[in-house]
Amino acid sequence: MSILIPPTSLTLLLLILPPYLFFKYLFTTVRPIFTEDILGKVVVITGASSGIGERMAYEYARRGARLALVARREGRLQSVASIATLLGCKDVITIPADVSKAEDCRRFVNETINYYGRLDHLVNNAGVAPVCMFVESPDITKFVSAMDINFWGSVYPTYFAIPYLKRTKGKIIVISSVASWLPVPRLGLYSATKAAVTSFYETLRVEIGRDVGITIVTPGLTESEMTQGKFLTQRATLELDQEMRDVVMSMTPVMPAKETARAIVTGACEGAYYLTVPAWARATYYWHVFFPEVLEWCNRLLLMPGPGSTDRDTPSRKIVEALARVRQGLQPGIVDFPELNVDHSDMPYSYY
């Protein structure tokens, strides 16, 4: 089998790939014709208090959807709800909840059904980003919360929402990340949680894809509290750290959250299976598949400190400092370091 299958698979790939890509291109071209009208439909968005979740709330509001906004920060949710109403949202409710808790997820799904009587889109967006070298964490068990929020915080609401989504032939939109395939140092735990998310929903699509549409979104760097330096440190505490942000992000372009949200909602309404925003970030996946050693070498060269240097003394940070003006063009005004309104809610972590 080891002798027969590889050449057979390669031959079939060369034969099938061109017509497959052609028909996929045709499908992408005609897909906008059949886009879903979400006027009056009910959308649940987790992690709606900031970042992509907040901007998706505004985008759905502009299209006339009715919203159920979920996050832990109640004050922020109320502000987002007020703006969504001004933008045209037909009706909006806010539900403070912790997606890492199964009972909270059951509750906000049930509250949505009790209030609206239906559910059309479930947007699993809540997330938190650990940023640290794996071996430098004094207590790795404290990062269990990252998997609880990023993975289980998506799986729990999906489980409780599926019966209602089947009734409406609804959709699940799950926010993964390009980090799910990129070996970026300091993001190992974050990448693992997002890879788990992608794998789970690919399998779930096989199981329920005839009844419920699933769009897996893999954003690149997008305007958020993380791009402003807010993430979990090696002590698993939420901190604002501009220096470490510059080490990890380097000169990577940052997508405005407004544009990302518009692309996601449009893609979901068109029934996209996969969506990478910005589109150019998908190229990194092909590097991962075909040139993994080269990708690993580049990340080690740019993002790892040299011998005898501190964790922050990396070529990536030096590039940021040397090319400050170029950086402003790639990351215009969305990686500033303002005084963020952080509500920890008396917990060791927070998320958007």
KOLDRENDREN-77476 format. One record per residue (C-alpha): residue in three letters; x, z, y. Coordinates in steps of 0.1 Angstrom, whole numbers, always signed. Each point is the difference from the previous one (the first is absolute). Layout:
! residues N
@res ALA, x X, z Z, y Y .
...
This chain:
! residues 352
@res MET, x +0, z +0, y +0 .
@res SER, x +28, z +8, y +24 .
@res ILE, x +15, z -34, y -6 .
@res LEU, x -33, z -19, y +2 .
@res ILE, x -20, z +16, y +27 .
@res PRO, x +24, z -2, y +30 .
@res PRO, x +5, z -38, y +0 .
@res THR, x -36, z -6, y -8 .
@res SER, x -12, z +22, y +28 .
@res LEU, x +24, z -17, y +25 .
@res THR, x -12, z -34, y -11 .
@res LEU, x -36, z +10, y +4 .
@res LEU, x +7, z +15, y +34 .
@res LEU, x +16, z -32, y +13 .
@res LEU, x -30, z -20, y -13 .
@res ILE, x -27, z +23, y +12 .
@res LEU, x +14, z +13, y +33 .
@res PRO, x -4, z -31, y +22 .
@res PRO, x -37, z -7, y -8 .
@res TYR, x -7, z +37, y +2 .
@res LEU, x +15, z +3, y +34 .
@res PHE, x -19, z -31, y +11 .
@res PHE, x -34, z +13, y -11 .
@res LYS, x +9, z +34, y +15 .
@res TYR, x +7, z -17, y +33 .
@res LEU, x -33, z -18, y -1 .
@res PHE, x -19, z +32, y -8 .
@res THR, x +17, z +17, y +29 .
@res THR, x -10, z -28, y +23 .
@res VAL, x -37, z +1, y -9 .
@res ARG, x -3, z +38, y -4 .
@res PRO, x -8, z +6, y +37 .
@res ILE, x -32, z -21, y -4 .
@res PHE, x -14, z +27, y -23 .
@res THR, x +11, z +30, y +20 .
@res GLU, x -23, z +31, y -3 .
@res ASP, x -22, z +9, y +29 .
@res ILE, x +3, z +38, y +3 .
@res LEU, x -25, z +5, y +27 .
@res GLY, x -19, z +32, y -8 .
@res LYS, x +20, z +6, y -32 .
@res VAL, x +14, z +35, y -8 .
@res VAL, x +38, z +6, y +0 .
@res VAL, x +19, z +31, y -9 .
@res ILE, x +35, z +3, y +14 .
@res THR, x +23, z +28, y -10 .
@res GLY, x +30, z +9, y +22 .
@res ALA, x -21, z -12, y +29 .
@res SER, x +15, z +23, y +26 .
@res SER, x +30, z -22, y +10 .
@res GLY, x +21, z -30, y -9 .
@res ILE, x -15, z -28, y -21 .
@res GLY, x -31, z +20, y -10 .
@res GLU, x -9, z +6, y +37 .
@res ARG, x +5, z -36, y +9 .
@res MET, x -20, z -12, y -30 .
@res ALA, x -29, z +22, y +12 .
@res TYR, x +1, z -18, y +33 .
@res GLU, x +2, z -34, y -17 .
@res TYR, x -30, z +8, y -23 .
@res ALA, x -18, z +13, y +30 .
@res ARG, x +4, z -33, y +19 .
@res ARG, x -16, z -17, y -30 .
@res GLY, x -30, z +22, y +1 .
@res ALA, x +6, z +21, y -31 .
@res ARG, x -12, z +36, y -5 .
@res LEU, x +28, z +24, y -5 .
@res ALA, x +9, z +32, y -18 .
@res LEU, x +34, z +12, y +13 .
@res VAL, x +20, z +25, y -21 .
@res ALA, x +31, z +20, y +8 .
@res ARG, x +11, z +36, y +3 .
@res ARG, x +3, z +0, y +38 .
@res GLU, x -36, z +4, y +12 .
@res GLY, x +9, z -3, y +37 .
@res ARG, x +17, z -33, y -5 .
@res LEU, x -29, z -13, y -21 .
@res GLN, x -24, z +8, y +28 .
@res SER, x +21, z -20, y +25 .
@res VAL, x +2, z -30, y -24 .
@res ALA, x -37, z +2, y -6 .
@res SER, x -7, z -1, y +38 .
@res ILE, x +21, z -30, y +5 .
@res ALA, x -15, z -18, y -30 .
@res THR, x -35, z +6, y +15 .
@res LEU, x +11, z -16, y +32 .
@res LEU, x +14, z -30, y -19 .
@res GLY, x -34, z -7, y -16 .
@res CYS, x -2, z +22, y -31 .
@res LYS, x -37, z +2, y -10 .
@res ASP, x +4, z +35, y -14 .
@res VAL, x +29, z +23, y -7 .
@res ILE, x +5, z +34, y -17 .
@res THR, x +32, z +20, y -3 .
@res ILE, x +8, z +21, y -31 .
@res PRO, x +30, z +23, y +1 .
@res ALA, x +15, z +1, y -35 .
@res ASP, x +32, z +2, y -19 .
@res VAL, x +4, z -30, y -23 .
@res SER, x +24, z +18, y -23 .
@res LYS, x -29, z +22, y -11 .
@res ALA, x -25, z -16, y -25 .
@res GLU, x -29, z +20, y +12 .
@res ASP, x +6, z -10, y +36 .
@res CYS, x +0, z -36, y -11 .
@res ARG, x -33, z +4, y -19 .
@res ARG, x -15, z +17, y +30 .
@res PHE, x +8, z -27, y +26 .
@res VAL, x -12, z -28, y -24 .
@res ASN, x -32, z +20, y -6 .
@res GLU, x -5, z +7, y +38 .
@res THR, x +4, z -37, y +7 .
@res ILE, x -26, z -9, y -26 .
@res ASN, x -24, z +27, y +12 .
@res TYR, x +3, z -12, y +36 .
@res TYR, x +0, z -37, y -4 .
@res GLY, x -14, z -6, y -35 .
@res ARG, x +27, z -25, y -10 .
@res LEU, x +37, z -8, y +0 .
@res ASP, x +15, z -34, y +5 .
@res HIS, x +37, z +4, y +7 .
@res LEU, x +24, z +29, y -9 .
@res VAL, x +33, z +0, y +19 .
@res ASN, x +26, z +22, y -16 .
@res ASN, x +25, z +4, y +27 .
@res ALA, x +10, z +37, y +3 .
@res GLY, x +37, z +5, y -6 .
@res VAL, x +31, z +20, y +7 .
@res ALA, x +37, z -11, y +0 .
@res PRO, x +28, z +22, y -14 .
@res VAL, x +33, z -11, y +15 .
@res CYS, x +31, z +15, y -15 .
@res MET, x +28, z -5, y -25 .
@res PHE, x -13, z +11, y -34 .
@res VAL, x +30, z +22, y -9 .
@res GLU, x -1, z +17, y +34 .
@res SER, x -34, z +16, y -4 .
@res PRO, x +4, z +38, y -6 .
@res ASP, x -33, z +1, y -19 .
@res ILE, x -13, z -33, y -14 .
@res THR, x -32, z +16, y -13 .
@res LYS, x -13, z +2, y +36 .
@res PHE, x -4, z -38, y +1 .
@res VAL, x -28, z +1, y -25 .
@res SER, x -23, z -2, y +30 .
@res ALA, x +12, z -36, y +6 .
@res MET, x -13, z -12, y -33 .
@res ASP, x -32, z +21, y +4 .
@res ILE, x -7, z -17, y +33 .
@res ASN, x +13, z -35, y -4 .
@res PHE, x -11, z -6, y -36 .
@res TRP, x -27, z +25, y -10 .
@res GLY, x -13, z -1, y +35 .
@res SER, x -9, z -36, y -7 .
@res VAL, x -10, z +4, y -36 .
@res TYR, x -25, z +29, y +5 .
@res PRO, x -22, z -17, y +26 .
@res THR, x +1, z -33, y -20 .
@res TYR, x -13, z +18, y -31 .
@res PHE, x -29, z +16, y +18 .
@res ALA, x -8, z -32, y +20 .
@res ILE, x +0, z -26, y -28 .
@res PRO, x -36, z +5, y -11 .
@res TYR, x -13, z -6, y +35 .
@res LEU, x +24, z -29, y +7 .
@res LYS, x -13, z -17, y -32 .
@res ARG, x -35, z +1, y +14 .
@res THR, x +10, z -19, y +31 .
@res LYS, x +27, z -22, y -15 .
@res GLY, x +23, z +18, y +24 .
@res LYS, x +37, z +1, y +6 .
@res ILE, x +29, z +24, y -3 .
@res ILE, x +28, z -5, y +25 .
@res VAL, x +31, z +20, y -9 .
@res ILE, x +30, z +4, y +22 .
@res SER, x +33, z -2, y -20 .
@res SER, x +33, z -10, y +16 .
@res VAL, x +28, z -25, y -2 .
@res ALA, x +20, z +31, y -9 .
@res SER, x -16, z -2, y -34 .
@res TRP, x +26, z -26, y -9 .
@res LEU, x +28, z +7, y +24 .
@res PRO, x +29, z +23, y -10 .
@res VAL, x +4, z +17, y +34 .
@res PRO, x +21, z +32, y +0 .
@res ARG, x -19, z +31, y +12 .
@res LEU, x -33, z -16, y -9 .
@res GLY, x +2, z +4, y -38 .
@res LEU, x -28, z +24, y -4 .
@res TYR, x -22, z -19, y +25 .
@res SER, x +7, z -33, y -18 .
@res ALA, x -8, z +15, y -34 .
@res THR, x -35, z +12, y +13 .
@res LYS, x -8, z -34, y +14 .
@res ALA, x +12, z -18, y -32 .
@res ALA, x -23, z +22, y -19 .
@res VAL, x -29, z -10, y +23 .
@res THR, x +7, z -37, y -5 .
@res SER, x +3, z +3, y -37 .
@res PHE, x -32, z +20, y -4 .
@res TYR, x -22, z -24, y +21 .
@res GLU, x +14, z -31, y -17 .
@res THR, x -12, z +15, y -33 .
@res LEU, x -33, z +12, y +15 .
@res ARG, x -6, z -35, y +12 .
@res VAL, x +1, z -12, y -36 .
@res GLU, x -25, z +27, y -10 .
@res ILE, x -26, z -3, y +28 .
@res GLY, x +10, z -32, y +20 .
@res ARG, x -32, z -18, y -9 .
@res ASP, x -21, z +27, y +17 .
@res VAL, x +22, z +13, y +28 .
@res GLY, x +26, z -19, y +20 .
@res ILE, x +34, z +15, y +4 .
@res THR, x +25, z -9, y +28 .
@res ILE, x +34, z +15, y -3 .
@res VAL, x +18, z +1, y +33 .
@res THR, x +37, z +3, y +4 .
@res PRO, x +9, z +5, y +36 .
@res GLY, x +35, z -1, y +14 .
@res LEU, x +10, z +23, y +28 .
@res THR, x -31, z +5, y +21 .
@res GLU, x -6, z +19, y +32 .
@res SER, x -8, z +36, y -11 .
@res GLU, x +10, z +36, y +4 .
@res MET, x +28, z -8, y -26 .
@res THR, x +15, z -27, y +22 .
@res GLN, x +1, z +26, y +27 .
@res GLY, x +20, z +23, y -22 .
@res LYS, x -26, z +22, y -17 .
@res PHE, x +5, z +5, y -37 .
@res LEU, x +8, z +26, y -27 .
@res THR, x +37, z +11, y +1 .
@res GLN, x +21, z +12, y -29 .
@res ARG, x -16, z +34, y +3 .
@res ALA, x -35, z -16, y -4 .
@res THR, x -10, z +10, y +35 .
@res LEU, x -15, z -23, y +25 .
@res GLU, x +24, z -6, y +29 .
@res LEU, x +7, z -25, y +28 .
@res ASP, x +34, z -15, y -4 .
@res GLN, x +10, z -30, y +20 .
@res GLU, x +35, z -1, y -13 .
@res MET, x -10, z -3, y -36 .
@res ARG, x -27, z -25, y +9 .
@res ASP, x +27, z -22, y +15 .
@res VAL, x +21, z +4, y -31 .
@res VAL, x -28, z -12, y -23 .
@res MET, x -17, z -26, y +21 .
@res SER, x +32, z -15, y +16 .
@res MET, x -9, z -34, y +16 .
@res THR, x -30, z -7, y -23 .
@res PRO, x -29, z -15, y +21 .
@res VAL, x -30, z +22, y +4 .
@res MET, x -35, z -15, y -2 .
@res PRO, x -26, z +13, y +25 .
@res ALA, x -27, z +20, y -18 .
@res LYS, x -27, z -20, y +17 .
@res GLU, x +12, z -33, y -15 .
@res THR, x +6, z +16, y -34 .
@res ALA, x -36, z +14, y +0 .
@res ARG, x -15, z -34, y +10 .
@res ALA, x +19, z -18, y -27 .
@res ILE, x -11, z +26, y -27 .
@res VAL, x -37, z -1, y +9 .
@res THR, x +0, z -38, y +2 .
@res GLY, x +18, z -2, y -34 .
@res ALA, x -23, z +25, y -16 .
@res CYS, x -31, z -19, y +12 .
@res GLU, x +14, z -32, y -13 .
@res GLY, x +6, z +16, y -34 .
@res ALA, x +38, z -1, y -1 .
@res TYR, x +16, z +15, y -31 .
@res TYR, x +33, z +8, y +17 .
@res LEU, x +9, z +2, y +37 .
@res THR, x +34, z +6, y +15 .
@res VAL, x +1, z +6, y +37 .
@res PRO, x +20, z -14, y +17 .
@res ALA, x +1, z -31, y -23 .
@res TRP, x +38, z -4, y +2 .
@res ALA, x +5, z +34, y -16 .
@res ARG, x -12, z -16, y -33 .
@res ALA, x +34, z -17, y -1 .
@res THR, x +16, z +33, y -9 .
@res TYR, x -19, z +0, y -32 .
@res TYR, x +16, z -32, y -12 .
@res TRP, x +34, z +15, y +9 .
@res HIS, x -9, z +30, y -21 .
@res VAL, x -10, z -23, y -30 .
@res PHE, x +28, z -25, y +1 .
@res PHE, x +29, z +18, y +18 .
@res PRO, x -4, z +37, y -6 .
@res GLU, x +37, z +7, y +0 .
@res VAL, x +4, z -17, y +34 .
@res LEU, x -29, z +19, y +14 .
@res GLU, x +14, z +33, y -13 .
@res TRP, x +35, z -8, y +14 .
@res CYS, x -14, z -9, y +35 .
@res ASN, x -20, z +33, y +1 .
@res ARG, x +30, z +20, y -11 .
@res LEU, x +22, z -17, y +26 .
@res LEU, x -24, z +5, y +29 .
@res LEU, x -19, z +32, y -8 .
@res MET, x +25, z +22, y -18 .
@res PRO, x +27, z +21, y +19 .
@res GLY, x +37, z -7, y -7 .
@res PRO, x +23, z +26, y -17 .
@res GLY, x +4, z +31, y +21 .
@res SER, x -29, z -10, y +23 .
@res THR, x -32, z +19, y +6 .
@res ASP, x -33, z -13, y -14 .
@res ARG, x -10, z -13, y +35 .
@res ASP, x +33, z -18, y +7 .
@res THR, x -10, z -33, y -16 .
@res PRO, x +7, z -36, y +10 .
@res SER, x -38, z -5, y +6 .
@res ARG, x -1, z +27, y +27 .
@res LYS, x +32, z -14, y +16 .
@res ILE, x -17, z -34, y +2 .
@res VAL, x -30, z +15, y +17 .
@res GLU, x +21, z +17, y +26 .
@res ALA, x +21, z -31, y +6 .
@res LEU, x -29, z -24, y +3 .
@res ALA, x -25, z +21, y +19 .
@res ARG, x -14, z -29, y +20 .
@res VAL, x -5, z -21, y -31 .
@res ARG, x -18, z +29, y -16 .
@res GLN, x -25, z +1, y +28 .
@res GLY, x -9, z -36, y -8 .
@res LEU, x -5, z +7, y -37 .
@res GLN, x -17, z +33, y +5 .
@res PRO, x -17, z -3, y +34 .
@res GLY, x -12, z +34, y +13 .
@res ILE, x -13, z +12, y -33 .
@res VAL, x +29, z +20, y -12 .
@res ASP, x +3, z +22, y +31 .
@res PHE, x +3, z +37, y -6 .
@res PRO, x -28, z +16, y +20 .
@res GLU, x -13, z +35, y -5 .
@res LEU, x -23, z -7, y -29 .
@res ASN, x -32, z +20, y -3 .
@res VAL, x +8, z +16, y -34 .
@res ASP, x -27, z +21, y -16 .
@res HIS, x +16, z +16, y -31 .
@res SER, x -33, z +18, y -9 .
@res ASP, x +21, z +30, y -12 .
@res MET, x +13, z -21, y -29 .
@res PRO, x +36, z -9, y -10 .
@res TYR, x -8, z -37, y +4 .
@res SER, x -24, z -23, y +19 .
@res TYR, x -9, z -36, y -4 .
@res TYR, x -19, z -27, y +18 .
